[in-house]
């Protein structure tokens, strides 16, 4: 039995079309869970960050690392439930023009729990904070 092709590469215009989606037309539903957490139970999330920064004046990488660690602890220690944490949230939380200039393309924050991880960086989506999340900054790496 001979195979039949409905289309061939020689059909004019068939493979010339492209589809481009507008970001405004792409959305995701909020996270849903099959069972709620028992009352009072929390979900620990470890935070590690890789930060590209241009150090100002006499600021050392160790000093910048301490400053960035403190800023991450402060930001995630006070973040409210239902907040969307994205690259802009992180850039605003970590900003310290007197000591360093952040490179947005070299900022990557990873949130890790026993069952999953999320990376927040330039071009990624936002992470929605739930009331049960408890954040712990584990590691901050600073590079030029």
Backbone torsions as a table, in degrees:
resi	resn	phi	psi	omega
1	UNK	NA	127.4	179.9
2	UNK	-80.1	142.7	178.4
3	UNK	-82.3	145.6	178.7
4	UNK	-114.8	134.6	176.1
5	UNK	-107.8	130.3	179.1
6	UNK	-75.5	-30.4	-178.3
7	UNK	-132.1	154.2	173.6
8	UNK	-131.7	162.1	179.9
9	UNK	-60.9	-20.4	-177.6
10	UNK	-82.2	-8.0	177.5
11	UNK	-65.8	122.2	-176.1
12	UNK	-66.2	131.8	173.9
13	UNK	79.5	-7.0	-175.7
14	UNK	-65.4	-41.2	-176.6
15	UNK	-106.6	12.7	-178.9
16	UNK	-89.0	-13.5	-175.4
17	UNK	-83.6	146.8	176.1
18	UNK	-133.8	152.4	178.8
19	UNK	-114.6	131.4	176.7
20	UNK	-124.7	126.8	-179.8
21	UNK	-95.1	140.0	175.3
22	UNK	-84.0	133.5	-179.2
23	UNK	-55.7	-28.8	179.5
24	UNK	-67.0	-20.6	-179.1
25	UNK	-93.8	3.3	179.9
26	UNK	-112.4	126.2	178.6
27	UNK	-147.5	160.4	178.3
28	UNK	-126.3	143.6	176.8
29	UNK	-70.8	153.5	176.5
30	UNK	-60.9	155.9	177.9
31	UNK	-61.6	138.3	173.8
32	UNK	-129.1	151.5	-177.3
33	UNK	-123.4	146.5	-178.7
34	UNK	-71.9	-24.5	178.2
35	UNK	-141.1	138.7	175.6
36	UNK	-73.5	156.9	173.9
37	UNK	-67.8	146.4	173.5
38	UNK	-59.7	150.0	-178.2
39	UNK	-53.9	131.8	177.4
40	UNK	83.9	-8.8	179.7
41	UNK	-78.9	140.7	180.0
42	UNK	-116.9	162.1	177.2
43	UNK	-115.7	111.6	179.7
44	UNK	-76.2	135.5	175.6
45	UNK	-125.6	122.9	175.9
46	UNK	-88.5	141.2	-178.9
47	UNK	-114.8	129.4	169.2
48	UNK	-127.8	145.9	-175.8
49	UNK	-135.1	141.0	169.3
50	UNK	-116.2	120.8	-172.3
51	UNK	-125.5	123.6	171.8
52	UNK	-90.7	123.9	-176.1
53	UNK	-144.7	139.7	172.7
54	UNK	-94.2	113.8	-175.8
55	UNK	-76.0	141.5	-178.6
56	UNK	-100.0	142.2	174.2
57	UNK	55.3	-126.4	-176.1
58	UNK	-99.2	14.2	-179.7
59	UNK	-67.6	130.1	178.8
60	UNK	-93.5	165.3	177.4
61	UNK	-61.6	-36.7	179.0
62	UNK	-65.7	-41.7	177.4
63	UNK	-64.9	-43.3	178.8
64	UNK	-62.4	-40.1	178.6
65	UNK	-61.5	-43.6	177.9
66	UNK	-63.3	-44.0	178.9
67	UNK	-62.4	-45.6	-179.1
68	UNK	-66.0	-38.5	177.7
69	UNK	-62.3	-45.1	179.1
70	UNK	-62.8	-40.4	-179.5
71	UNK	-67.7	-39.3	176.8
72	UNK	-64.1	-44.8	178.4
73	UNK	-59.8	-42.8	-179.9
74	UNK	-65.3	-46.2	-177.6
75	UNK	-63.5	-48.0	-177.5
76	UNK	-80.3	-19.6	176.6
77	UNK	-74.8	-22.1	-177.4
78	UNK	-116.7	5.2	-177.7
79	UNK	-70.5	134.8	-177.5
80	UNK	-86.0	154.2	174.8
81	UNK	-58.5	147.8	-179.1
82	UNK	72.1	8.2	173.6
83	UNK	-76.2	140.4	174.3
84	UNK	-95.2	116.7	178.4
85	UNK	-95.7	115.5	178.3
86	UNK	-131.5	-172.9	-176.5
87	UNK	-61.3	-36.6	-179.6
88	UNK	-68.2	-39.5	174.7
89	UNK	-57.4	-47.0	-178.3
90	UNK	-66.2	-44.4	179.6
91	UNK	-60.8	-41.4	178.2
92	UNK	-67.5	-40.3	-178.3
93	UNK	-68.4	-33.3	-174.5
94	UNK	-95.1	-7.7	-174.8
95	UNK	-61.5	134.7	177.0
96	UNK	-158.4	76.9	-172.8
97	UNK	-58.6	-26.8	-179.3
98	UNK	-71.7	-24.1	-175.4
99	UNK	-112.9	-28.5	-179.9
100	UNK	-163.7	160.2	173.9
101	UNK	-116.2	125.4	-178.4
102	UNK	-78.9	144.3	171.6
103	UNK	-102.3	106.2	-176.4
104	UNK	-57.3	-30.1	-179.4
105	UNK	-74.0	-15.9	-179.1
106	UNK	-112.2	19.9	177.7
107	UNK	-102.8	122.0	178.8
108	UNK	-140.1	120.4	178.3
109	UNK	-116.7	129.2	-179.5
110	UNK	-114.5	127.7	176.4
111	UNK	-107.1	126.1	-174.1
112	UNK	-127.1	132.3	171.0
113	UNK	-122.3	173.5	-179.6
114	UNK	-58.6	-29.3	-176.4
115	UNK	-104.6	-10.7	-174.6
116	UNK	-159.4	170.3	171.2
117	UNK	-145.4	154.8	178.7
118	UNK	-133.9	135.9	175.1
119	UNK	-112.0	132.8	177.7
120	UNK	-114.4	121.6	-179.7
121	UNK	-156.1	177.6	179.2
122	UNK	-57.3	125.8	178.1
123	UNK	91.8	-9.0	178.9
124	UNK	-88.6	170.3	177.7
125	UNK	-80.0	-175.3	-179.8
126	UNK	-95.2	156.6	176.7
127	UNK	-109.4	125.4	-178.5
128	UNK	-91.3	125.2	-178.2
129	UNK	-82.7	130.6	174.7
130	UNK	-102.2	154.9	-176.8
131	UNK	-60.4	-28.6	-176.1
132	UNK	-80.1	-9.8	-177.4
133	UNK	-73.1	137.0	172.9
134	UNK	-125.4	122.3	-173.1
135	UNK	-98.7	142.5	178.5
136	UNK	-137.4	113.7	179.4
137	UNK	-75.5	119.5	-176.3
138	UNK	-100.8	-42.0	-170.2
139	UNK	-151.7	133.5	173.9
140	UNK	-130.0	122.4	-179.2
141	UNK	-113.1	125.9	-178.7
142	UNK	-110.8	131.2	176.5
143	UNK	-135.1	157.8	179.8
144	UNK	-71.1	NA	NA
